Amino acid sequence: MSASHGRAASPFRQPKAVWAVAFACVISFMGIGLVDPILPALADSLHATPSQVSLLFSSYLIVTAVAMLFVGWFSSRFGAKRTLVVGLAVIVVFAALAGTTGSINGIVGFRAGWGLGNALFIATSLAVIVASASGGFGGAIILYETALGLGIAVGPLLGGELGAISWRGPFFGVAVLMAVALLATLAFVPSMPKPARPTSPLAPLKALRHRGLLTMGIMALLYNWGFFTMLGYAPYPMKLSAHELGLVFTGWGLLVAAFSVFFAPRLQARFGTAPVLYANLLGLGIVMAVIAAGVDSPTVVIVAVVTSGCFIGINNTLTTQAVMLVSPVERPVASSAYGFLRFIGGGLAPFVAGKLADATDLSVPFYLGAATFVLAIPVLASGHGLLRKAEERPEEPVAAPSLTVVGDPIATGVPPVIVAVGAHGGAPAIVDAALRLARETGSPLEVVHVRETVVVEEQAVEPESAEEARAAVSGHLARLAAHGVTASGQVLTSVGDHAAAGWVLAEHAARVGARAVAVGRSPRGPLAQFADGSITSALTHGAPCDVLLVDAESVPRQLTRGALAELRDSAV
């Protein structure tokens, strides 16, 4: 069952919770290139060498790499919202501290704390967006990719503008913006259930025993070595002001975003993942060698760096997809293991580049970066067969929403009243309100518990297990039976696509000849509940009977297209 029955939902009409996290995503991704425009200014103001300044990248990325091994465990223990809040708070504190310190060692240390917060945030944000978004998985991913592209492009520009005032500006700017995102997250993001099974902190390391995942991880380590060598050292030979550097890296970031979202999928479909990566890595090696050979010409370095954005955008998209293709373990575990290796490569590269530049000259780190890009090609080729077989495997079909009977069905021949509820504290009151409606019409009551499961590229969230959903229905039926009411129950399992679940429920209502379908107010808020692409919207459009909004304190309200729009607009 697809959601194609109805009009496609706009990915940009979302509840406040989604916008809060998406805003934080933009600021988080801005941190990738935010410090680039101020690297020369930092070196001058703090009387530091380029190799010392490069440790801003090393401390940040190495801590991020190690933390990636544990954030899955942390999130599964303490919940997604708490993980987001802790990550954002850590970023605010350490970004502000980096702006107040007066030494390069202090900034390096505080950037390490920033890396811990960033790991907690980026590992959870996508899952939260998908779980909270209206319109299902597709719209959420578009929104997430948009946030990523904006952050990569705007980060250097903001860093350049604030850095032109003071090298402290970008650090304080991030602290203020992340504080706003933290307050928005606290105010608008609801608490989310924890996964049914906690993640082991050792799972990512154990996953590296699989040849395919280890091969792709080493390839990513080599690629990120070259990438962060360029990011950490290219600003110096450009000999530009902070503002000018910001403009250069903004152009680079726009190409990264464009080639990642628009060009990489087309090239992959035309030529396959491995051939595109071979050509792409070779292209990056050539660009890096041009930077090394022309390190004394700012124009050569500027043009080469901006051009590299095309290759980096393609590589970022395809390497992540390749990891997921060849990995035999769960996606969250594969993502953590892969993230550990690639961030380790990114963290070590600036440190080694600094030592080489101090001992020789500035061209040597770039030649080494070119070599690591080229060396990644035979590493990838060693797993070519695994990648080809993975691409040739037919994709697993996306699970359609399904209904599962709980308990004994009741065959009365009388059209039932169906009440749809979720896993939240207000569900019993909604069932009671629907019961009053059923008694007034002389109808039996059927309780349908909606269990929503989210499956995403980097993270998987199963807020409620099948057993917990069945237990929730059994609890409703037992409570009703204690009051002398015989009712039937079902679990509606939805995977990713909210609208598809609404259409399945509408078809079920038609099949049993339901007199009405009752729904209560969602704790996710009216904008999410009544938006195009939501379960309630699809149910209202597709059900052949009345769909009623019920609660304990007011008369039922019939839902129509106009009523949905009115309820939705009341939340804006």
N, C-alpha and C positions, 0 to 999 in steps of 0.2 A: 504494500500500500504506500503510495507516495503522496506527497502533498500537492500534487499537481492538480488536484480537484479545485483548488482555490487560487485566488490571485497571489502571486509571489509577494512575500513580505519584504519591505525595505530593510536592509541590514542596519540602516542609520536611524530607525525609529525604535529606540530601545528604552528600557527602564533606567532610572537614575543609577542603580547599582552597576549596570554595565558601563555607563559613561564614566562613573567614578574610577573603575578599574582601567578602562581604556585610556583615560587621561594619565593615570599613573604609569601605564605602559609606555606612552609617548615620552614621558620624562625619564623613565628608566632606560629606554633605548637611546635617548639623547646622550646619556653618560658614555656611550661607546666612543663618540668623537668629540665630546665636550671639551676635553683638556688639550686636544691637538693644537688649537690656535694659540694657547698660552704657554706651550712648552719652551720656546725661546725666551719669552718674558720671565718665566720661572727661573730659568738658568741664569739670566742676567741679574734679576732682583735678589736671588738667594745665593749668588756666587757659587753656583753648582755646575758641574760638568754635565753634558748630555747623557752620559752613562748613569749619573746619579738621578737625573730627572726621569730617565726611562723606567726607574723602579716604580713610578706611579702606576704603570701598566702591570709590571710584574707582581707587585703585592696584591693588587686588585684582582688579577686573573687567577693567580695561584690559589688564593683563598676561595674564590668562586669555584674553582675546580674541585678542591677538597670538599667544600660544602655541598656540592652537587651530589655527593655520595650519600648525604644524610638528610637532605631536605624532604625526600619522599617519605622517609621514616617519620620525620617531624610532623609533616602535614597529615599523615595518616593517624598520628597519635593525638594531635591537638586541633585538627580541623583546618579547612582551607582559609576561612576568614581570619582566624587567629594567626595563621602563618603569614598572610598578607600584611596584617597590621604590624606584626613583629618585624618583618622585612622592611616595611616602609619606615617604621620608627628608627630602626638601626641606620638606614640610609640618611634620614634627616639629621640624626645626631652626629654621625661621622663626616658627612659633607660639611656641616657647619663647623665642626672642629678643624677640618682641613683648611677652612678659610681663616681661622683665627690663629693658626700656628705661624711661627716665624722661621721655621727651618725646613729644609727639604726632607730630613729624616722624619719630622713630625707629619708632613703631608703623606709620605710613603706609608707610615703606620696607620694613619686614619683612612687612607684609601683601602687598606686591607680590611678594616671594619666595614667600609662601604661595600666591598666585594661580598662579604657575608650577607649583608642585607639584600643585595641584589640577587644573590643565589636563592634566598628564601622567596623573594618576590617573583622572579621570572619563572620559577618552577611551578608556581601556583596560579598565576594570573590568567593563563589561557583556559585552564579548567574552570575557573570561576566565571569567566566571560561566557563560556559555552553553557554552563549550568544556569546562568541567570538570563541569557538572551532570549528575546522573543524571535520566532521565526526559525528556530532550530540551528543545527550545526553549521550549515553553509553560511548563513548571515553572520554568525559569530566569527567564523574564520576570516571572512572579508573584513570585518571590523578590526580584528587583531592584526591582520596584514597591513591594513591602513595605518594603524597606530605604529607598527614597526617602521614602515616607510617614512612616516612623518618624523619619528624620533631620530632616525639615522640622518635624515636630510637637515633637520632643524638644529640638531645638537651642535655641530660646528659653527653654524651661524650665530646662535645664542652665545656660545663660548667666545666667538670673536668680538661680538658687540660688548659683552660684559668685560671681556679681557682687555679691551681697549681702555676701559676705565681703570681697572686694576686686575692683577692676576688673581686676586681673591674673589672677584665678582662671580665667576662661574660656579664656585663652590657654594657661596651664599645663595645664588640663584637656584641651584638644585635643591638646597635645603628648604627654601621657601616654597617652591613648587611641590616638592614631595610632602611638605607639611599640609598643604592644601589637599593633596590627594589622600593623605592619611585621614584627615577630618572627613572628607567625602566618603571614604571607605567605611569609617566608623558609623556615619550617619545613614548611608544608603544601602550598603551591602548586608543582606541578611545572613544570619548564622547558617552554615551549611552542614548537613550530616557528614560524619566521618565515613571513609570507605569501610566496607564490611570486613576486609582483611588488612591488618597493618602491614606495611612494607618493611622487609628486613634491611637494616643498614648495610649488610654485607652482600645483598643481592646484586648491585651493580658490578662489584669486583668479581663475583663468581661468574657473572655473565660474560666477562672478557675471556673466559676459557673457550668460548665459541669462536672458531676461526674466522667466520665471516664478520662478526662484530669487531674482533680484534684488528683485522685487516683494515676495515673502514675507519676504526679509531686511530690507528697509526697514520693512515693517509690524512685524516683530519688534523692530527698533530703537526705533520709536516706542512700542510697547507696553512694552518694558523701561525706557524713559525714565520713563514714568509709574510703573511698578511700583517701581523703585528710588528714585524721589523719595519715594514713600510709605514705603518700608522705611527709608530713611535719615533722614527728617525727622519722621515721625509720632510717634516716642517723646517728642519735646520738649514739644509742647502737651498730652500726656496727664498730665504732672506726677505720675508714679508712681515708686515705688521700683523698684530693679532686680528684686526678687522679683515685684512686681505686674506690671511690664512683661513678665517672663517668662511669667506666666500668660496675659496678653492675647495675646501672639504665639503661645503654644502653642495657644490656641483658634483663632486664625487658621490655624496650620499644620495642625490637624486638619481644618478645612474644605477647605483646599487639597488635602490628600491624598484626602479622601473624594470631592470633586467631580471630581478628576482621574481616579480609578480607577473610580468607580461611575456617576457622572452624565454625564460627558462622552460616553462611548460611546453611551449611550441617546439623548441629545439629537442626536448626530450621525446616528444611524440613523434618527431620526424626521424631522428637518428638513434634514439636509445640513450639510456643513462650513461653507460660506460664510455662510448665514443665521444659524447659531448664533454664529459669530464676530462678525458685524455687531451682533447684539443684545448680545453679551457685552461688546464694546468700548464700546458706548454705555452699558451698565450701569456699567462701570468709570469712564467719564467722569463720570457722574452722582455716583457715590460719591466720586470725587476732588473734585468741585465742592462736595459737602456738607462734606468735610473742610476745604476752603478757606474756605467761608462760616462754618463753626462752629469755626474754629481756636482761638477763645477759650474754648470749652466742652470740657473733657476728656471728658465723657460722650459728646458727639457724635462726637468723633474716635475714641474707643475702639470705639463701636458700628459706625461706618463702616469702620474698619480690619478688624475681625473679619468683617463682612459681605463685604468685598472678597475674602476667602479663597475664597468660592464662585465668583466670576468668574475669579479667578486660576487656580484648579484646572482649570476648563474650558479656559481659554485656553492653559495650558501644554501640555495634551494635544493640542488640536486644531491649534495652530500648527505643532507638530513634524510631525504627520501631514500637514498641508497642504503643508509643505515637501517631504516625501518624495513626495507625490502629483504635484506639478508639476515636480519636478526631473528633467531629462533625463540627469543624470550619476549615477555610482555613489553609493550611500547614504553611505559614509564621507566622500567628498569633499563631498557636499551638506551633511552634518551639520557639517563643519568650516567651510564657507563661511557657513552660517547661524549657527553659534555665534559666529563672528568678529563679524558685524554685531550680533547681539543683545547680546553682552557689551560691545561698544563703546557701545551705547546705555545699558546699565546703568551703565557706568563714567563716562560723561560727565554723566549726569543729576545725581548728588549734588554734583559740582563746580559745575555751573551753578546748581543750586538754592541752594547756599551763597552764591554771589556775589549772587544775586537777593535772598535773605533779608537779607543784610548791607546791601544798597543800598536795600531797600524795607521790607517786613515779611514775616512768616512765611507769610501766606496766598498770596503771589504764586507761590512754587514749586509749590504744590498746584494753583493755577489753570492754570499751564503744564502740569503733569502731566495735568490733565483735558483740556486742548487736544490733547496728543499722543495720548491714547487716542482721541479723536474723529477726529483727523486720520488715524489709522491706518485708519479705515473707508473713505474714498475711495481710499487707496492699495491696500487689499485689493480694492476694487471694480474697480480698473483691471486686475486680473488675474482677475476673476470668470470670464470665459470659459475661461481656461486651467484654472482649478480645477474648473469644472463638467465640462469635457471629461475631465479626469483622473479625476474620480469616476465618470464614466459608462463609462470603459474597463473591460472585464472584467479581473478580477484574473488575473495570470499563475498558472497552476496550479503548486502546489508539487511540485517534482521528487521522484518516488518513488525509493527506493533501487534501484540497478540493478547487475547483474553484467556484466562485460566480460571476454571470453576473452582470455588472453595466451598467445601461442604456439599450437602445434598441439594440439587436443584428442586424448586417447587413448581409442580405442574398444576396450576389452578385454572388455566384457560382464560384468566382475567388479565387484561393489559396491565403491566406493572408500572410503578413509578421507579425510575432509576435515579440514584443519587451518586454522583462522582465526587470522591474526596481524595486528598493527598496525605502525605505523611507529615502532619503538623498538629499542634495541640488543639486547634479549632475544629478538627474533623468530627468529634462526637456531637457537637452542637449542630453542625450542618446535617448530620444524619437524623438528629431529632427533629429538625425543622422539616426535612423531607418526609419523615414519618407522619407528621401532622397533615401534610398534604396528601399522603397516601390514604390516611384514615378518612379524610374529608371526601375523597373520591371513591372509597371502597376498593382500593387497589392494593395488591401485594407490593412489598418493597424489595428492591434489589440494590445492594451496596457494591459499587465498583471502586476499588482502590487503585489509583493511578500511580504506578511505579515508574519513575523516569530515570533512565540510565544514560550517562554521557560517555561517549568514546571519542577522543580527540587525538591529534597527531602526536603531541608530546606528552600528554597526560591522560590518564583514564580515571574517571570518577564514577563509582557505583555507590551513590548515597545510601541506598537501601537494598539489602539482599532480597532474593526471592522468598526466603524463609521468613524474613521480617515482614514483608508485604502480606504474605499469607496469614501470619500471626495477627497483623492489624485487622484484616477482614474477619478472622475468627473472633477477635475481641469485640468488634462491632456486633456480630451475630449473637455472641454470648450475652452481651449487655441487653440487646433487644429481647432475647429469649427470656431473660430474667424478668422482663416486664410483660411477658405473655405475648410477645410479637414474634411470629415466625417470618424470617426473611431469608433471602438467598444472597450469595456473594460471589464476586469475581475479582481477579487482579488483572488490570490492563497494564502491560509492560510496554513502555515506549523507549526506543533507542534513538536518542539524538534529535529526531524530527518531531517537534511538538504538534504541528498541524496534522501530521499523519495519524497520531493517536486520536485526535479529535474526530477525524473522518471514520476511523475504525469504530469509535464509540457511537457515532451517528448511524453507521450501518447496523450495528448491533441493536440499537433502539428500533430501527425499521424492521429488523428481522423478528423481534419479539413483540412488535406492535405496541411499544411503550406508550403510555398515556402522556407522560412528561419525563423530562430529564432535569434533575435539580443539581445545581452547583452552588458552592459557597464562595466567599471572597478569598482570594489567594494571599498568603503572607508575602508573596513577591510584589504585591502592589497592583493597582488597577492598570497602569500602563503596560506592564508585562502580561497581565491576565487577559486584557481585552484587545491587545494589539493584533493586527493582521498577522496570521501565521501562528497564533497561540492555539492551545487546545480548545479553550472556550470559544474563540472566534470560529474555528473550523467546525466545532460541534453545532454552533448556532446556525451556520450557513448550511450544514448538511443534514441535520436531523429533520425527519418528517413530522415530528411532534413539537409541542412547546418546550423550550429550554428556559428554565426559571432560575433566577438568582435568589437564593434563600438565605435567611439568617434568623437568629432567635428573637429579634426585636422588631421586625417589620414584616409587612405582607410580602409574599413572593413577587418579584418583578420579572415580567417576560422580557427575554433578550431578543432583540432584533438588530438589524444593521444600524439603525439609528440609535438604539439604546447602547450598543457597543461603542459607537463614536462618542456619545455623550459621556459615558463612564470613562472612556480613555482620555478624553480632553479634560475631564475634571482633575486629572492627575498632573497636567502640564502646568 
